[in-house]
Amino acid sequence: MASTALLLWGVVFSSIGLGFFIYGKRQQRLSPLFCGLALMVFPYFVASLPLLITTAALLMALPYFVRI
């Protein structure tokens, strides 16, 4: 069973992912679009809180370094 912290962090990162997705769609940039999609989907498949936070941090930083 998932912990409360895992569920709340998942909601936070999914919300951030929605922002990335909308930004990428409006600006027609693939990097934020796909990172936003990944941020919305991957919390459903991760069962470890440290893994969730580190993966989300990497996905949020990726569009800054990869300009597609």
Order of alpha helices (4+ residues) and beta strands (2+ residues): alpha-alpha-alpha
